[in-house]
Amino acid sequence: MGIAWCNLPFCGEPCHYHLSPIFNIRSQLKSVHSTMLIAQPPRQEVPMTAGNQEEQIELLTSTDDDHGGVIVEMDEPMDSTAFVPILRASISHWKQQGKRGLWVKVPIHLVNLVEALVKEGFWYHHAEPKYLMLVHWIAETVNTIPANATHRVGVGALVSNEKGEILVVQEKTGHFQGTGYWKFPTGVVDEGEDISAAVVREVKEETGVDSEFVEVLAFRQSHKTFFEKSDLLFVCLLRPLTSDIKIQEVEIADAKWMPFDEYAAQAWMEKYELMKYVNEIYLAKVDGRYSGLTPVSTKSQASDQISYLYLNAGGLKRCNSL
């Protein structure tokens, strides 16, 4: 039978030690099934047994992921001391359910909970401006939690006009600052941004020139670059829609239209085999001997989200005509 504990804040004894002179508590205990309660904010609760006492333990609210784990998104302010027993009870509950990976998303205003999570076995997975994601593997199997994003995606723009000129810039920052080298505009793809849109945006931001995407000429993969991450650079061909230049003065020292032969003849090109290949690809494209990759919309029936497959559309048409 459960024991009803005294509500007096200074006492930890069974309540009949204090109340039996007034009430016939012994006879009442035979018909009353009581429980020991832990303070319960409005979250998920499950009954758990400990010896002959039944407890109701507060649990963290979670949602199942697609791989046998759970995701917890913290939001309500909570003291770290009160958080630890709730976290431990939740982990115990998830283990009983056979869960494997635990994901806890901690917004920046609840950073006080991070130390407690780390001490309970969680580790950092990734960080964003407004939250930190921590993970924990509790199954007895091999850890299959995927690593954080491993690559950064960049774009380079070969903007070529009808005169055979290339839009080039000199940078105030970065690897080429102060060298006097002329190079094509480059930048990083934003989250949720398509490659074809990113390269048009970068050209506009750096030079003020409006352009339209033609195709991906080639791409390069490198490693141990930005904060030890790998890097994908997509070299794209663009067609200018305007010609007037207005540079972005924060990052760009100068910009101009330069004949391709003059651009390719720069001494620094000899140091970079990558640039030699890009120049050869461009000349082959101009001569009609090379076809790059163009985006084709691939909308899924299961989702309204549109993505793009980059392919050699000309080659595909030739295959379909056979």
TORKEFI-187844 format. One record per residue: residue in three letters; x, y, z of N, C-alpha, C in turn. Coordinates in steps of 0.001 Angstrom, whole numbers, padded with zeros to 6 digits, always signed. Layout:
# residues N
ALAXYZXYZXYZ...
***
This chain:
# residues 322
MET+000844-001190+000000+000000+000000+000000+000876+001236+000000GLY+000529+002278-000792+001281+003513-000815+001127+004283+000480ILE+002045+005162+000782+002021+005970+002000+001765+007413+001623ALA+000811+008070+002265+000564+009492+002039+001514+010278+002916TRP+002420+011007+002319+003403+011747+003097+002846+013081+003550CYS+003366+013531+004654+002878+014765+005258+003183+015959+004369ASN+002253+016909+004266+002429+018102+003449+003175+019209+004170LEU+003447+019005+005505+004149+020052+006233+005568+020168+005715PRO+006018+021405+005420+007321+021572+004781+008486+021145+005649PHE+008326+021092+006978+009442+020756+007849+009463+019281+008211CYS+008552+018500+007647+008432+017118+008087+008584+016155+006915GLY+009254+015053+007158+009379+014021+006141+008818+012705+006615GLU+008007+012703+007655+007463+011467+008203+006094+011169+007609PRO+005647+009887+007670+004284+009545+007245+003260+010390+007984CYS+002195+010780+007276+001290+011779+007839+000537+011278+009064HIS+000381+009962+009282-000408+009522+010430+000323+009792+011740TYR+001656+010079+011661+002372+010439+012870+001851+011754+013442HIS+001294+012600+012607+000815+013900+013047-000696+013985+013118LEU-001413+013239+012243-002843+013452+012119-003698+012408+012826SER-003105+011308+013274-003920+010254+013867-004618+010671+015154PRO-004110+011626+015984-004889+012045+017158-006204+012705+016777ILE-006320+013252+015605-007540+013952+015238-008426+013084+014367PHE-007792+012350+013452-008554+011526+012529-008211+010058+012761ASN-009164+009234+012470-008909+007800+012519-008210+007396+011233ILE-006951+007845+011101-006229+007676+009851-005916+006222+009547ARG-005750+005373+010617-005426+003972+010377-006544+003269+009612SER-007796+003565+009982-008894+002921+009262-009023+003480+007853GLN-008703+004771+007692-008810+005360+006360-007742+004806+005423LEU-006559+004496+005955-005468+004015+005112-005804+002682+004468LYS-006710+001927+005064-007072+000638+004504-007845+000785+003196SER-008489+001938+002983-009309+002101+001790-008775+003143+000819VAL-007679+003772+001194-007153+004845+000337-005826+004400-000263HIS-005713+004534-001587-004449+004225-002268-003821+005553-002661SER-002748+005929-001976-002148+007240-002191-000891+007110-003022THR-000420+008209-003508+000811+008233-004299+001704+009357-003844MET+002997+009126-003999+003962+010182-003749+004117+010965-005038LEU+003950+012277-005009+003945+013096-006213+005162+013989-006265ILE+005711+014123-007473+006760+015087-007737+006105+016279-008425ALA+006630+017492-008188+006061+018689-008791+005897+018481-010291GLN+004718+018809-010828+004375+018421-012185+003945+019621-013021PRO+004877+020250-013769+004458+021204-014785+003696+020465-015871PRO+002954+021166-016726+002116+020486-017718+002918+019846-018821ARG+003497+018699-018548+004243+017930-019539+003747+016497-019524GLN+004425+015654-020247+004074+014243-020322+004404+013549-019009GLU+003529+012642-018542+003757+011908-017308+003509+010436-017555VAL+004314+009589-016890+004089+008146-016955+004231+007565-015563PRO+003430+006531-015209+003597+005888-013905+004823+004998-013901MET+005568+005031-012797+006732+004162-012629+006664+003568-011226THR+007154+002352-011058+007127+001711-009755+008512+001670-009175ALA+008608+001896-007871+009874+001809-007146+009572+001120-005825GLY+009892-000169-005739+009539-000937-004552+008040-001079-004509ASN+007465-000674-003396+006011-000763-003282+005361+000607-003429GLN+006127+001583-003961+005574+002921-004130+005380+003213-005611GLU+004244+003766-005950+003964+004154-007316+004158+005651-007445GLU+004961+006055-008453+005257+007467-008634+004761+007934-009992GLN+004430+009208-010070+004172+009829-011350+005330+010772-011616ILE+006119+010462-012655+007330+011199-012955+007095+012108-014165GLU+007476+013347-014037+007377+014281-015155+008418+013923-016211LEU+008006+013943-017483+008914+013647-018581+008974+014828-019538LEU+010065+014897-020268+010186+015913-021302+009291+015556-022480THR+008622+016532-023015+007801+016308-024199+008698+016060-025400SER+008399+015035-026166+009251+014670-027300+008406+014217-028472THR+009033+014210-029641+008417+013650-030840+009367+012600-031405ASP+008815+011571-032007+009635+010519-032602+010238+011001-033915ASP+011506+010623-034157+012081+010887-035472+011856+009674-036364ASP+012409+009681-037549+012168+008593-038506+013142+007431-038359HIS+014009+007481-037339+015068+006476-037235+015148+005852-035842GLY+014016+005785-035159+013986+005132-033851+014480+005995-032710GLY+014533+007278-032897+014960+008186-031839+013876+009182-031486VAL+014223+010140-030638+013272+011173-030243+013922+012543-030361ILE+013080+013547-030529+013527+014935-030628+012822+015739-029544VAL+013601+016473-028770+013063+017340-027713+013412+018780-028070GLU+012419+019631-028100+012650+021045-028362+012329+021820-027094MET+013363+022233-026383+013199+022978-025152+012700+024387-025457ASP+011869+024915-024556+011357+026265-024765+011103+026983-023447GLU+010449+026272-022494+010083+026909-021228+011309+027097-020334PRO+011439+028252-019708+012551+028480-018767+012535+027433-017667MET+013715+026928-017301+013811+025886-016284+015154+025980-015588ASP+015134+025799-014282+016370+025763-013507+017076+024440-013780SER+018405+024497-013915+019150+023284-014252+019035+022218-013162THR+018898+022634-011912+018754+021675-010810+017459+020885-010942ALA+016382+021556-011314+015103+020880-011500+015088+020068-012790PHE+015915+020473-013743+015928+019829-015052+016542+018434-015009VAL+017576+018235-014207+018323+016973-014199+017440+015760-013872PRO+016660+015754-012769+015829+014564-012514+014796+014303-013597ILE+014288+015358-014209+013323+015186-015301+014021+014552-016501LEU+015228+015023-016794+015996+014474-017906+016310+013003-017669ARG+016758+012664-016458+017094+011269-016161+015880+010365-016271ALA+014737+010829-015764+013512+010028-015863+013109+009845-017314SER+013287+010880-018118+012941+010798-019539+013837+009811-020262ILE+015144+009852-019978+016080+008924-020612+015729+007482-020246SER+015393+007259-018965+014994+005922-018526+013749+005456-019270HIS+012805+006355-019438+011569+006029-020152+011850+005698-021615TRP+012707+006485-022256+013035+006244-023662+013784+004930-023848LYS+014627+004591-022875+015314+003300-022948+014317+002160-022893GLN+013327+002265-022017+012303+001234-021912+011515+001109-023215GLN+011373+002214-023922+010655+002195-025197+011516+001681-026348GLY+012811+001486-026082+013699+001003-027132+014203+002087-028063LYS+014144+003338-027600+014644+004424-028432+016161+004346-028529ARG+016695+004990-029558+018140+004906-029796+018815+006274-029667GLY+018568+007158-030608+019211+008470-030576+018314+009523-029954LEU+018904+010367-029120+018166+011457-028477+018701+012789-028989TRP+017805+013647-029437+018159+014971-029919+017497+016019-029019VAL+018273+016915-028461+017717+017984-027631+018139+019325-028217LYS+017147+020089-028624+017382+021408-029219+017245+022458-028122VAL+018345+023134-027824+018382+024107-026729+018467+025512-027315PRO+017416+026322-027179+017487+027698-027675+018468+028508-026850ILE+018898+029609-027391+019963+030382-026761+019561+030898-025384HIS+018265+031110-025145+017845+031627-023837+017818+030546-022758LEU+018060+029275-023141+018132+028189-022156+019531+027576-022113VAL+020543+028398-022385+021919+027908-022406+022351+027363-021049ASN+021649+027736-019987+021996+027237-018653+021814+025720-018529LEU+021084+025097-019460+020831+023657-019392+021906+022825-020100VAL+022791+023488-020824+023774+022764-021637+024723+021940-020772GLU+025231+022515-019691+026171+021795-018830+025530+020525-018267ALA+024260+020629-017846+023574+019456-017305+023437+018365-018360LEU+023124+018735-019578+022992+017757-020652+024321+017066-020935VAL+025393+017832-020964+026718+017254-021230+027102+016264-020132LYS+026822+016611-018894+027149+015715-017780+026336+014427-017815GLU+025173+014450-018488+024342+013245-018593+024652+012439-019852GLY+025726+012810-020564+026167+012003-021696+025909+012593-023068PHE+025311+013775-023147+025050+014398-024444+026315+015083-024960TRP+026383+015244-026281+027493+015990-026880+026942+016927-027950TYR+027762+017909-028328+027351+018886-029334+027253+018228-030702HIS+026179+018513-031408+026053+018055-032790+026263+019214-033762HIS+025502+020304-033576+025715+021489-034384+025115+022704-033686ALA+025529+023851-034129+025048+025109-033553+024569+026030-034665GLU+023511+026759-034386+022990+027786-035281+022885+029081-034472PRO+022631+030208-035139+022602+031475-034401+021656+031499-033204LYS+020538+030738-033265+019551+030826-032193+019402+029557-031358TYR+020160+028512-031654+020033+027296-030847+021287+026442-030951LEU+021383+025496-030003+022440+024491-029993+021777+023125-029953MET+022209+022215-030835+021646+020867-030864+022618+019888-030203LEU+022123+019162-029195+022915+018137-028525+022288+016771-028777VAL+023126+015734-028774+022647+014387-029060+023218+013392-028053HIS+022540+012246-027943+022978+011180-027034+022502+009858-027626TRP+023372+008860-027635+023023+007525-028139+022865+006605-026945ILE+021658+006047-026752+021395+005254-025554+021191+003775-025849ALA+021153+003399-027117+020964+001991-027465+022257+001211-027268GLU+022142-000099-027179+023303-000976-027022+023902-001355-028369THR+023513-000649-029412+024011-000931-030756+025019+000142-031171VAL+025583-000025-032355+026554+000940-032874+025876+002278-033117ASN+026525+003348-032730+026003+004697-032893+025867+005019-034385THR+024645+005333-034822+024412+005675-036226+023916+007101-036403ILE+024102+007948-035397+023709+009350-035538+024567+009994-036624PRO+023951+010592-037635+024738+011184-038720+025534+012392-038244ALA+026677+012601-038856+027495+013755-038510+026821+015035-038980ASN+027253+016138-038416+026775+017429-038879+027174+017624-040341ALA+026581+018617-040982+026900+018910-042381+028413+018996-042569THR+028923+018311-043575+030371+018196-043759+030918+019126-044831HIS+030042+019705-045651+030492+020510-046773+029889+021915-046758ARG+030671+022850-047234+030165+024176-047568+030089+024256-049088VAL+029050+024906-049606+028853+024985-051050+029133+026407-051528GLY+030043+026513-052500+030379+027804-053076+030080+027843-054556VAL+030070+029053-055124+029835+029235-056555+030864+030205-057119GLY+031252+029942-058349+032107+030855-059093+031408+031213-060390ALA+031476+032495-060812+030698+032973-061948+031581+033398-063107LEU+031490+032664-064218+032081+033099-065481+030982+033816-066254VAL+030978+035157-066167+029975+035966-066865+030616+036442-068161SER+030133+035944-069264+030750+036206-070564+029777+036956-071470ASN+030238+038083-072032+029373+038852-072926+029645+038515-074392GLU+028923+039169-075282+029025+038873-076709+030369+039286-077301LYS+031105+040146-076611+032413+040589-077096+033525+039609-076708GLY+033165+038560-075999+034178+037615-075538+034907+038110-074304GLU+034270+039024-073561+034861+039566-072345+034321+038831-071116ILE+035129+038797-070084+034775+038160-068820+034659+039237-067744LEU+033640+039124-066904+033486+040030-065768+034439+039593-064658VAL+035367+040448-064269+036382+040083-063280+036419+041108-062157VAL+036929+040664-060998+037011+041524-059819+038376+041376-059156GLN+038728+042380-058373+039844+042303-057439+039274+042425-056037GLU+039706+041544-055142+039106+041455-053806+039906+042235-052761LYS+039167+042804-051796+039789+043481-050659+040093+042500-049530THR+039370+041381-049497+039546+040387-048448+039775+039022-049077GLY+040106+038040-048244+040268+036682-048737+041670+036384-049209HIS+041799+035236-049842+043107+034703-050238+043826+035601-051244PHE+043073+036312-052091+043672+037088-053173+043786+038585-052864GLN+043482+038973-051641+043534+040402-051318+044947+040952-051482GLY+045041+042124-052090+046311+042798-052238+047247+042216-053272THR+046827+041208-054026+047714+040565-054997+047661+041225-056370GLY+046581+041954-056635+046405+042532-057961+045850+041558-058977TYR+045493+040349-058526+044956+039349-059439+043511+039701-059809TRP+043171+039486-061070+041785+039587-061510+041198+038175-061550LYS+040040+037995-060946+039399+036691-060857+037906+036839-061103PHE+037238+035721-061340+035784+035823-061498+035116+035879-060126PRO+033913+036472-060029+033206+036581-058749+032924+035203-058145THR+033055+035120-056851+032757+033878-056126+031973+034206-054864GLY+031335+033188-054286+030596+033386-053041+030087+032066-052506VAL+029305+032135-051445+028790+030953-050762+027273+030887-050918VAL+026769+029685-051152+025332+029456-051288+024678+029538-049913ASP+023611+030301-049800+022882+030418-048536+022003+029190-048314GLU+021622+028971-047064+020712+027870-046741+019387+028057-047474GLY+018906+026996-048123+017649+027055-048845+017736+027743-050193GLU+018945+028003-050668+019134+028714-051934+019678+027755-052995ASP+019125+027804-054186+019606+026974-055286+020913+027536-055836ILE+021738+026659-056376+023017+027065-056950+022820+028128-058024SER+021841+027901-058898+021596+028827-060003+021188+030211-059524ALA+020475+030262-058412+020064+031560-057851+021216+032209-057096ALA+022016+031393-056415+023110+031930-055606+024154+032633-056456VAL+024504+032049-057590+025558+032628-058409+025091+033942-059048VAL+023819+034033-059418+023265+035290-059939+023299+036366-058860ARG+022931+035986-057646+022949+036935-056519+024356+037435-056246GLU+025337+036534-056222+026713+036935-055917+027252+037921-056952VAL+026963+037687-058219+027403+038615-059268+026780+039994-059047LYS+025507+040019-058741+024817+041284-058503+025394+042004-057291GLU+025644+041270-056207+026151+041892-054986+027555+042460-055183GLU+028423+041737-055882+029819+042155-055996+030046+043207-057078THR+029257+043146-058150+029547+044021-059292+028388+044916-059716GLY+027181+044639-059252+026014+045404-059680+025469+044971-061022VAL+026062+043951-061640+025629+043481-062957+024511+042451-062807ASP+023424+042655-063545+022358+041657-063604+022737+040593-064624SER+022417+039343-064314+022788+038248-065207+021775+037125-065107GLU+021871+036170-066023+021031+034977-065961+021907+033742-066032PHE+021503+032730-065290+022243+031471-065218+022104+030705-066531VAL+023215+030148-067016+023198+029316-068214+023374+027843-067841GLU+024495+027520-067184+024734+026130-066792+025911+026029-065835VAL+026020+024864-065195+027201+024524-064401+028234+023953-065345LEU+029397+024585-065413+030457+024091-066287+031204+022922-065664ALA+031460+023007-064349+032197+021955-063640+032101+022240-062149PHE+032498+021266-061340+032578+021546-059904+033814+020873-059317ARG+034285+021443-058231+035485+020964-057557+035182+020674-056092GLN+035725+019580-055579+035627+019246-054158+037007+019358-053525SER+037078+020043-052390+038331+020140-051635+038025+019916-050159HIS+039076+019754-049347+038872+019379-047953+039720+020239-047013LYS+039321+020216-045727+040037+020948-044683+040158+022431-045045THR+039015+023040-045346+039037+024450-045716+038400+025297-044614PHE+037139+025633-044753+036460+026523-043814+036121+025783-042517PHE+036820+026128-041401+036636+025452-040110+036688+023935-040252GLU+037684+023455-040999+037954+022027-041190+036895+021308-042016LYS+035946+022030-042583+034920+021402-043412+035422+021229-044843SER+034777+020319-045571+035058+020167-046989+034295+021231-047768ASP+034688+021418-049016+034135+022510-049806+033785+022017-051203LEU+032614+022416-051691+032197+022164-053070+032076+023509-053773LEU+032798+023683-054863+032730+024915-055644+032164+024591-057027PHE+031020+025212-057370+030387+025023-058663+030726+026218-059560VAL+031452+025939-060626+031823+026983-061586+030700+027079-062613CYS+030088+028258-062699+028887+028433-063516+029111+029443-064637LEU+028452+029204-065751+028454+030141-066863+027190+030980-066802LEU+027354+032311-066920+026223+033220-066878+026256+034158-068073ARG+025076+034649-068444+024929+035610-069530+024538+036954-068914PRO+025263+038032-069204+024930+039330-068609+023665+039925-069213LEU+022862+040547-068375+021672+041273-068826+021919+042773-068821THR+022877+043208-068016+023309+044605-068001+024829+044614-068032SER+025402+045785-068278+026865+045868-068373+027484+046875-067413ASP+026681+047802-066903+027220+048814-065998+027651+048174-064683ILE+028800+048592-064185+029391+048015-062978+029275+048994-061805LYS+028845+048480-060675+028831+049228-059419+029306+048268-058333ILE+030541+048442-057882+031149+047441-057005+030620+047518-055577GLN+030714+046385-054918+030433+046302-053481+031718+046712-052752GLU+031752+047905-052214+033001+048481-051730+033546+047809-050474VAL+032722+047069-049754+033200+046414-048530+034188+045304-048865GLU+033908+044506-049896+034731+043340-050214+035483+043466-051536ILE+035031+044302-052439+035585+044378-053789+036361+045683-053980ALA+037622+045549-054431+038456+046728-054685+038187+047307-056064ASP+037909+046443-057047+037679+046908-058399+036997+045803-059195ALA+036359+046189-060296+035722+045227-061191+035701+045817-062590LYS+035759+044944-063601+035728+045422-064987+035457+044263-065932TRP+035199+044605-067202+035094+043624-068265+036474+043472-068890MET+036954+042244-068997+038298+041986-069500+038235+040945-070624PRO+038934+041172-071747+038989+040139-072794+039478+038815-072208PHE+038841+037723-072632+039176+036433-072029+040646+036102-072197ASP+041232+036382-073360+042642+036058-073586+043541+036776-072579GLU+043202+038033-072290+043980+038798-071301+043805+038213-069907TYR+042570+037840-069603+042276+037218-068295+043065+035920-068128ALA+043049+035057-069141+043707+033752-069052+045221+033864-069065ALA+045760+034995-069553+047217+035161-069668+047864+035664-068382GLN+047086+035903-067356+047664+036382-066094+048635+035344-065526ALA+049745+035843-064994+050808+034939-064525+050332+034005-063416TRP+049425+034456-062581+049024+033636-061439+048257+032385-061854MET+047715+032379-063083+046988+031207-063572+047884+029969-063606GLU+049191+030179-063831+050116+029056-063911+050270+028336-062575LYS+049926+029015-061473+050069+028422-060146+048907+027487-059794TYR+047802+027623-060504+046593+026902-060130+046116+026043-061304GLU+046316+024737-061194+045903+023827-062251+044394+023863-062451LEU+043658+024112-061360+042208+024227-061452+041815+025282-062478MET+042471+026450-062427+042112+027543-063327+042448+027208-064780LYS+043500+026464-064978+043836+026041-066348+042701+025210-066943TYR+042164+024269-066152+041075+023433-066634+039816+024257-066880VAL+039508+025187-065970+038319+026019-066137+038418+026829-067421ASN+039597+027371-067697+039789+028148-068922+039612+027288-070163GLU+040135+026059-070109+039983+025146-071243+038514+024771-071454ILE+037809+024561-070355+036384+024224-070454+035611+025380-071087TYR+035931+026602-070672+035244+027768-071223+035474+027865-072731LEU+036707+027710-073181+037011+027794-074611+036300+026681-075383ALA+036234+025486-074800+035523+024384-075445+034028+024687-075535LYS+033490+025348-074517+032083+025731-074537+031817+026756-075636VAL+032683+027740-075742+032527+028776-076771+032584+028156-078163ASP+033421+027151-078342+033576+026495-079643+032492+025458-079918GLY+031591+025236-078944+030520+024260-079138+030957+022833-078923ARG+032100+022622-078265+032617+021269-078047+032335+020743-076640TYR+031617+021521-075848+031417+021130-074454+030018+021550-074023SER+029369+020693-073275+028053+020998-072725+028054+020737-071232GLY+027656+021743-070472+027633+021611-069020+026304+021071-068513LEU+026009+021368-067260+024824+020825-066585+023805+021928-066331THR+022571+021674-066750+021492+022634-066546+020478+022057-065559PRO+019793+022925-064789+018848+022434-063782+017499+022034-064379VAL+017009+020888-063949+015686+020411-064339+014862+020235-063067SER+013677+020811-063040+012818+020723-061857+012396+019287-061611THR+012484+018858-060341+012111+017482-059965+011179+017519-058764LYS+009958+017969-058977+008969+018051-057905+008476+016662-057526SER+008471+016374-056221+008053+015063-055735+006546+015009-055552GLN+005949+013849-055818+004514+013672-055594+004175+013678-054116ALA+005157+013310-053280+004911+013245-051835+005061+014602-051171SER+005553+015592-051905+005792+016902-051317+005670+017975-052393ASP+005305+019175-051963+005216+020294-052899+006566+020965-053105GLN+007576+020497-052392+008891+021111-052492+009548+020783-053830ILE+010097+021815-054456+010753+021642-055741+012266+021611-055543SER+012917+020636-056141+014377+020580-056161+014816+020460-057610TYR+016131+020559-057815+016637+020559-059185+017705+019489-059372LEU+017598+018797-060497+018612+017847-060918+019427+018517-062022TYR+020746+018599-061824+021609+019221-062825+022123+018143-063769LEU+021837+018314-065067+022190+017283-066035+022554+017895-067383ASN+023139+017072-068238+023476+017465-069599+022219+017309-070451ALA+021442+018371-070520+020149+018294-071202+020318+017997-072683GLY+021361+018583-073300+021588+018327-074717+021888+016865-074996GLY+022715+016268-074173+023035+014858-074325+021825+013974-074112LEU+020950+014373-073166+019744+013610-072879+018791+013635-074074LYS+018675+014792-074707+017813+014911-075877+018309+014039-077008ARG+019632+013993-077180+020197+013156-078243+019911+011685-077989CYS+020003+011285-076694+019727+009888-076346+018261+009542-076621ASN+017353+010471-076283+015917+010211-076470+015518+010167-077946SER+016328+010809-078785+016002+010835-080209+016444+009580-080939LEU+017250+008738-080290+017752+007520-080942+016658+006456-081020
***
